[in-house]
Amino acid sequence: MYSGARVRVPHSPHKKVTQYFFEYWVFLFIFAYLKIITMAVSEKHTLLCEQGGKWLKKHERNIEIPNCSTIAIDMTTIEYETPDIIGWNSTSSIMIEVKVSRADFKKDKFKKFRIEPEKGVGEYRYYLSPTNLIKENEIPDKWGLLYFNDDGKIDIIKLAEYQPSNLKAERNMLLSLIRRIKK
C-alpha cells in the first residue's frame, strides 16, 4: 500500500567513484588541451621573436626602419619592462613587441609603460604579429605595425613615429647585455 511517504535510497558509492573518475579525466583532458594550445602559442611567439630579431639586424628597407647592430631578444633585466625585441643603432632604439594572440594584444594596453609611454623603451615601437591579427587602427598613437606573412617574411604595414623613451632603462639593458657578453 502506498503511504505517501518518500523513502530515500542511499546513493551507491560506485556512482560517486564513477563521477569522480569522469570529472578527473575531463580535468586531465582540458589541462592537456590547454597545455598544447599554450605550447603552440609559445612556440609561435619564440619563432616570431627570433625572426623579428634577425630582420631588425638586417633587412632590405633600412631607410624606413634602420638596421640595428645590437639586438636583445626576450632579455630579462632589472627593469620592469621586458621587450620581446629591442635593437640599437647609431641614431635610435627600436622596440618590437610580438603578439600571437588577440587576448595578449588586448591585455598589452594595460601595462604601466603603455599607459605612460615615456616610461617605455624604444624610441620607435612596433607590434609584430601574424598577418591581420592586429589591425592598423587598433595600435596606439605613434606605434608601427609589422606582419609576419605566410612566406616567413616580415612586411612593414605602418611606420612608427619617434617618441621619447626611458633612456635610463635602455642604458640598464645595454649594460646587462654587455655583462652577459663578457662572461
N, C-alpha and C positions, 0 to 999 in steps of 0.2 A: 504494500500500500504506500502511496506517495504521501509523505507528511508535510511537504513544502519546505523542509529544512535542507540547506545545501550541505553537502558533505565535501570536505576538502581532501583531495587526494594529494599526498606529498609528491613533489617533483622527483623524478628519478635522478639519482646522482649522475647517471650516464649521460643524460641530456645536458647537464651543466658542463661536464667534461667535454662533450662534443661541441658545445657552444664556445667554450674557451679555446679549444683546439682550432675551431674555424676562425675565431677572432685573431688568434695568434698568426695563422697562415695569411689572413688578409693583411695584417700589420706587416708581416715579412715581405709580402708581395709589394705593397705600397712603398715600403722602405727601399727595397731593391730597385723599383722603378724610378723613384726619386733620385737614388744614388746614380743610376745610369744616366738620367737626364742631366744631373749636376756634373757628372764626369764629362759628358758630351759638351756641355756649355763651357766647362773649364778648359777642355782641350781646344775648343774653338777659340777661346779667349787667348790662350797661350800661343796658338798659331798666329792670330792676328797681331799680337804683341811682337812676336819675332819678325813677321813680315813688315809690320809698320816700322820697326827699328831699322831693318835693312833698307827700307825705302827712304827713311829720313836721312840715313847716312849718304845714300847716293841714288838719286832719281833724275829723270830727264828734264823736269820742269823746275829746275833750281833757280830760275829767275823769279818765279812766283813764290816759291817756298824754298829758301836757301838750304842746301845740303848742310848737315851738321857733322862736324868731325868727331865730336864727343857725344856718345849716346848712353843713356842708362835705361834699362828695361826692368820694370817691377822692383825697383830698388827701395828697400825699407831703410829709413834713416831716423834720426831723432825728430824729424819734422812730422807734423800732423798729417800733411798731405803726402800721399804716395802715388805719384802719377804712374800710369802704365808705361808711358814712354816719355822721356824728356831728352832733348838734344840741345847742344850749344854750338854756335858758330862764332865767327869773329864779331858779329854785329848784334846778335839777338839770341833768345832762347825760345824753343818751340816745344810745347807740351801736347801730347796726343793721349786722349782718354779713349780706351777701347770699350765698346759696348756690343754685346752679342745677344742681349735680350731687351725687350721693351721695358720689363719690370726694372731692370738695372738702370736703364736710361732715365726712367721716371723718378727713381729714387735719388739719382745723382743731383738733382736740383736742390735738394735739402741739405747738402753738405755745406759746412760753415764757409768754406772758401769759394763756393758758388754763389752763396747769398751775398758775401762781401768779396768781390773779385780781386780787390787789391791785396788780399791775403793769400791768393793762389799763386802758383808758379807758372812760368811760361809767359813771355811777352806776346806770343801768338799761340792760341789754344784751339785745338781741333778735337772733334769726335771722329773716330774711325769705327765703322760698323759694316756688316754685310749690306749689300745693295738694298736700298729702300727700307731698311729697318727704322731709320731716323729720317724724318722729312726736314728739308731745309728751313721751313717756317717754325720748327719746334726748337731749334737750338737757341741758346742765349745770344744777346747782342754781342757783336764783335768776335764771336766764335766762328770757326770754319768747319767744314764737313768733308770727310773723305769716305769713299766707299771701297770696300774690298769686293771686287766683282768675281763672277764665276770662273774667269780665266786666271784667277790668282794675282791679278794686278790691282793697284790702288789708283782710283780715279779721284781727282780734285773736283768736288761739287761746288764748294763755296770757299773762298779765301778768307782767312781770319784777318781781323784788323788788330793793330797794335793796342795793347792795354798794359798799364803799369803792373808789374809783378812784385812778388815778395822776394827781393834780392837777397835778403839775409837767409831765407830758406833755400834758395838756389845755391848760395855760397856753401851752406852746410852740406847740401847734396854733392856738390863738386868735391869738397874736402873728404867726404865719406868715400866717394869713388876713388880718389887719389890714394887714400889709406888702403883700400882693398887691392888696388893695383900693386902697391909697394910690397904687399905680403908675398 
